[in-house]
Amino acid sequence: MEAALWVATAAGSGILGNAAYDAVKAAFRKYSRSRGGKAGSRTAADAGQRPAYSADQLTLIAQLAVQARCGELSIAVPRVTDLRRTDMELGESGVVIYLDSARVHATVVVPADGFDSARDISVTLYTPGDGLEDNVS
């Protein structure tokens, strides 16, 4: 019971959010290295190609970005498995991923030409009932 209370308190205070943000950064670096370059390298864009992220990889990136932003704002951090992708489309500035959970709805834009850090990813959060909206570009 104490462990569950600690996890809830940690989520509320942003500790898990910070850990999720660190995980996003590490995932970007690891994935980029496996593709032979630095995250956000412009080689794919220079060649007129989009980075080769699968829909599942983009969804995971979006889910981790939402977790990190919730932690920064001291909003209850949803589990990755609770953030369901409801839609995905290619917008002018990148791939737009829509995520829903019981506590938060999110719109995440992953730049089409790559990114250097998690800060390049735009996260807009909507929490039902309290009118909270936050946008990070």
C-alpha positions, 0 to 999 in steps of 0.5 A, a space after each residue: 500500500 505504501 508503494 502505491 501511495 509513493 507512486 501516486 505522490 511521485 506522479 503528482 510531483 513530477 518525478 515520474 514525468 521527469 523520468 519519462 522525459 529522460 526516457 524520451 531523450 534516451 529513446 531518441 538518441 538510441 533510435 537515431 544511432 540505430 539509423 546511423 545518425 544524430 536525432 534531427 539530422 537533416 540528411 533525410 530532409 535534405 534528400 527529400 525524404 521523411 524520417 522513417 518512423 513507423 506509426 507505432 514508434 510515433 505513437 510511443 514518442 507521443 505517449 512519452 512526450 505526453 507523460 513528460 509534459 504531464 509531469 512538468 505540469 504536476 498533472 497525474 501522469 497517465 500510463 503509456 497503455 492508457 494513452 490510446 491513439 485515436 487518430 494520426 495525420 500528416 500536417 504542415 509541420 509534422 505528424 499529428 498524433 491524437 491521444 486519449 485517456 480517461 484524464 487527459 486528451 492530447 494533440 502531439 506534433 512530431 516534426 516531419 524533418 526530424 528533431 534534436 530533442 523532446 523540446 522540438 515536439 509540440 504537446 497540447 494537453 486538454 484535461 476534461 472538466 477543468 478547462 486546462 490547456 497547455 501548449 509547448 512548442 
